[in-house]
Amino acid sequence: MEADKGLSRLHRHEMEMMLALNSLEQATGRKMAGEVIFPHTGRDGVRHGRMAFEKMQRLLAPVEQMCAGSEEFRDICDQFGKHKRALGETWREKLAIDAQARALWRPLEDELLRLVNAVSSREVQRSLKNTESLSEAADYIVWSIFLFTLGVLAFLLVLLLLLRRDLLRPLVRIAGNLSRLRDGMRPEPIPAVRITELQEVVDIVPDIGGYLGSLRERSCRLEEEKDAYARMSLTDSLTGIPNRRALDMRLADLAELRQAASLIMLDVDLFKIYNDTLGHQEGDSCLRRVAQAMRDGLRGGDHELFRYGGEEFAVVLDGVSPEHALQVAERLRQTVEQLGIPHPGSPAGHVTLSLGVAAVEVLTPETLPRLLEAADSALYSAKEHGRNRAHLAGELVKKSACLAAGDRL
């Protein structure tokens, strides 16, 4: 029970630490500790063991250093420190509980082995004494002692067989089952024994196995729940597409690969007026329809759609030319326009998009901020020139023919 409670507390504090790290990353705009999901199996092969604990401490060291020299994020850093201390204390409690569990196994196994050795030694000594006493009396009554000796030997043989069947063999099997349980294996069935006290020990072994199995199942379920929460932290709850944090991770991964990449920044035109006029529920429905249409309109595994925040979205294109990226942006603009979602505050009368496109030949951690800035500037340029258009960084893209004729925006 203590091990189960300790493990539950440990997982809860791990989730709180993940949330604290998410808040810190969103506030600073930096990636603090690499993979947020801590590995719990160290080089010693023990889940939540001491080496895994030390590895977790090393992962969080850069975050502590950043917090130590920052006053701007003091409140968030204080929360981070509070959760880290709670996680450390819970982890140490878990290590202590595991150590107690291992300590409880050793005396039981040693006692069983000692009992087996003691019983075997006493029976052998008793046999030798009986044999010696019979040998001394053999000089006086040869035939009687001979027959008596045969009887005694037969009796001892039967006794040893009974002891082996009812005592030694069950003890050996119990010790073997305890070893199997310790290694995470199922216990083997043990036939009923005639010694009541020993039968009670035999009956307890399956209960121990069932408890350990239940404990392992609970641990697996907690791990699955933790993985599900981790996936949820990368998904936008409204639209079901990857969120801003997933975008940052994707761009960071591409920067490490050092290859060509393009970025499309886009948002829904005059969306505040849409929300104020029709209400937030209609606004949420509009965003879901726009996101679904854009996701369906993107083709190929190298085009990824993210929700940047509010009515803003972003598309990452891996290894494509600026012209190709511009074509994708125009296709997205047309896709949303063709939805024909009524917009009472738009000159076009329906929901439209403005898009900014930027590209780099080699994306690196150094050029990543400039790529984001260029795409954002292109987006604002598209808005300044009338909205409902795609704009390549440094170049104004002509509107589609249907819009250019009337120049309605």
N, C-alpha and C positions, 0 to 999 in steps of 0.2 A: 504493500500500500504506500509506503514512504517513497519507494522508487518511482511508482506511478505518479504520485503527486509532484515529486521533484521534476520529473520529465515534463509534466503539464506546465508547471511554472516556468521551466526553462524555455519551452516553446512560446509561451505567452510573452516573456520578456524579449525573445528574439524578434517576434512580430512588432513589439513596441519599438525596438531598436531600428527595425527596417523603416517604420513610419517616421521616426526622428531623422533618420538619414535622408529620407525623401524630402522632408521639410527643409533640411539644411541644404540639399542640392538645389531645390527650387529657389531658395532665397539667394544663394550665391551664384547659381548658374554654372557651377563647376561639378565635376565628377569627383566625389570625395574618396571612395574606398574601393574602386574597381567593382567587382561583382558584389552586389549588396547581399545576395543569398550566401550566408556563410557556409563553407564546407564543414561538416561535423565529423568527418572521419580523418584522423591524423595519420602520419606515417606509421604509427604503432598499430593501425588497423582497428582502433577502438572508437566507436561513435560517441561523440560528446566526451572524449577522453581528454587527458591533460595536454597532449600535443595539439589536439584540435583547439583547445582553449587558448594555448599560446599562439597558434596561428591566427585566431580571431583577434587577439590583442595586437598582433602585428598589422592586421588589416585596418584596424581602427586608429593606429598610431598617427598617420598623416592627418586624420580629421582632428585629433586632439591638438596637434601642433598648429593647425590652422586656427582652431578656436582659441588657443592660448595667446595668439597675437592679434586677435580681432575683437574690437569693441562693438562694431556695427551689428554683429549677429549674436550679441551676448545672450539674449533671452533664448534663442534657439539652441545655442551652444550649451547653455545651462540645462535645458531639457535633454539634450544629447548626453551630457555628462551624467545626469540623474539616471537615465535608462541604461547607460553603460555600466554604472556601478551596480544597479539592480541586476543586470544580466550577469556581471562577474560574481556577485554574491550567490545568485541562484546556481550558476555553473559550479561554484566551489561546493555548494551543498550537494549537488548531484554527484560530484566526484567522491565526496565523503560517504554518501549513501551507497555508491557502487563499491567503495572499499569495505564498508561494513558487510555488504552482501557476500563479497568474496571471502571475507573473514569468517562468515557463518558456514560457508561450504567446507573450508579446510578441516575444522575440528570434527565435523560429522564424518567425513571420509576417513580421516585418520582413526577415529574411534571404531568405525566398522572394520577397518583393516586390522586394528589391534585386537578386536574381538575375535576375528577369524583366526589370527595367529595364536591367541591365548587358548581358544578351544582346542585347536589342533595339537598344541604342545601338551595340554593336560591329558588328553586322551592317549597320546603316545606314551607319556610317562606312566600312566596307569597301567597300560598294557605291559610295559617293561617290568614293572614291579610284580604284577601277577605272574608273569613268566618266570621271573627269578625265584619267587617263593615256591612255585611248582617244581622247579628244577632241584631245589634243595631237598624236597620231600620225595623225589623220585628214587633215591637210594633205599628207602624203606619199603615203599609199596609201588613197585615198578608198574605192574599192570593197572593198578587202580589210578595211579597218577597219569599213566599214559591215556587211559580213557577220559579221565577228568580234564587232562590237557586238551584233548581233542574237543571236548565239550566247550571248554573255555574259549578255545580258538574260534570255534564256530560261533559262539555267542559274541565274541569281539568283532568277528567279521560282520555279523548281522548288525551289531550296534554301530559299527563304522558306516555301513551302508545306510542305516537309518539316519545317522547324524549327517551324512553327506547329503541325503535327500531332503531332510527336514530342516537342516540348520546351515551347513556350509554352502550348499548350492544356492539357497535363497539369499544368503548374505552376499555371495559373490555377484549374483544377479542384481541385487539392490545397489551394490557399489558400482556395477557397470551402468545401471540406469541413471544413477546420479551423475556419473561422468558424461553420459549422453545428453542429459538435460543441461549440464554445464556448457556443452558444446553446441546447444541449440537443436539437438536431434530428438526424435520421438522416443519415449521409453519402450522397451520390449515388454510384452505381457509376461507376468510371472505366475505360475500355477499356485493354487492355494496351498498353504503350509499348515501343519498341525499345531504349531506353537502359537498360542494366541497373541502374545506380545509381538512376535515377529510378524504375524499376519497384519497387525495394526500398522507396522512400518511399511509393509508391502502395499497396503491400501492407501497410504499417504502419498506414495510416489506418483501415481497418475494425477492426484490433485495438484501436486507441485508442477507437473508438466502442463496441466491445463491452465494454471495461473500464469506460468511463464509464456505459454502460447498466447493467452489473452493480452498479456503485457506487450508482446511483440506486435500483435494486431493493432493495439491502440497506438503504439509508436508509429506504425506504418500509416495509419489513418491521419495522425497528426502531421506527418511528413507530407502526405498528399494535400492536406488542407493548407499547409504552409506554401507549397508550390502553387496551389490555386490562387492564394492571396498575392503571391509574387506576380503571376500572370495578370491578375486584375490590376495591379499597380501600373501596368504598361498599356492598359486599354481604356479608352474614353467610354464612360458609362452611358452617355447619351446616344452617341452614334455607333458605338461598337467597333470603331477603327482605332489603330494605335494612337497614343496620346503624345503630348509634348516630350515627356521623358523618353519614350521609345524613339522619337525623332532624334533627340540629342545622342542617344546611344548608337543609332544607325549612322549618323554623320561621323561620330567619333570612330566607329569601326571602318568606314570608308577612308577616313583620314589616315588611319594606320596602314591601309593597303596602298595609299599613294597612287591613285589613278584618276582618270577623268571623271567628273561628276557634274550634274546640273541640279539646280534647286528652283522649284516654282513656289512662290508665296502667293496666296490668293485669299480673298474674303468676299462675303456677300455684300453687294452694294446696298447702302442705305438701310442696313439691317436694324439699326436702332429705331428708325421710323416704323419699320415693319413690326417690331416688338411693341412699341408704344401704341400703335394703331390697333393691332389685332390681338395683343396679349402674349404672354410668355409661353403659354401652351402651344399656340399656333407657331410661335418662333421656334420652339424645340422641334415641332413636327417638320417645319421647313428645313432646319439644319439636318435632320435625319434623312429627308428625301434628297437633299443636295448631296450629302455624303454618300448615300447609296448609289445615286446616279453617277457620281465621279468614280466610285470604286468599280462600278460595272463598266465604265467607259475606259478605264485603264487596261491596257493589254500587255502581257508579258511579265515575267517574274522580276524584271529589273525596274519596274515602276511601283512605287510604294506611296500610299496616301496616309497622311497623319493629320490629326486635329491639333492645330497650333495653340488655339485658345479662343474662346468666344465664337465669333463667326469666321475666324481665320483658319485656313488649312494650309498644308504644305505637301508638295510632292517631290520625292527624291528619285532621280534618274541616274542610274549607274552606267558610266562609260558611253554616253551619247553626246552628240555634237550640240552646240547651242541652237542650230536650226531645227534639229529633231526635237529638242526640248520645247522650242517655240511652237512647233506643230502640235505637240501634246497639249500645251497650254490652250491653244486655240480650240482643239477638239473638246477639251473640258468646258471651255466657255460656251461653245455651241450646245453641248450636251445639257448643261443646266438651263440655258435659255430655252431650249426646246421643251423642257418640262412645262413651261407656261404657268408657273405658280403665280397667281395674282399678287401684285404688290401695289397697294393704293398710294404709296409715297414715292414710287419710282416713275420717272418720265416715260420709261418704256412700258409701264403698266404691268410688268411681271418681274420676277426675281432674276437678277443678272449677277455676273462675277467680274471682278477686276483681278488681273493676274500680273505678277512680276517674275521675270525669268532671269537667272544668272547662271553662269557656267565657269568652270576652271579646268585647265588642262591636267593639272596635278593637284588633287586635294590633299592637303597636309594639315596637321594641327595648327600650323602658323597661318595658312590661307583660309581656314574654316571660318573665322570671324568675318573676314572680308567677303566671303561668299554669302553669308547671311545678310550682311549690310547691303551688298549689291542687289540681292533679290528683294529686300525690303524697300530699297530706294526705287527699284523698278516698279514695285507695286504702287507706291505713292505717286509715281509719275503717271501710271495708268489712270489713277483716280483724278489727278489734276487735269488730265486731257479728256475728261468726259466720262470715265468709267465704262464698264461693259467692253473691255478690251484687254489684250495681252501685250505686255511691253517687255522687250528684251533690254537688259541693262545697257545703257549708252545709246539705245536706238528706239525710236517710237515706231510701233507696229501699226499698220493701217487697219482700220476697222473692216469688218466683213461688209460685203456689198449691200446687204439689206439695211445695215445701220448707217453706212456712209451716205446713202442716197438722201436720207432725211436729216442726218446729223442731229438726231433727236436728243443726245445726251451731251 
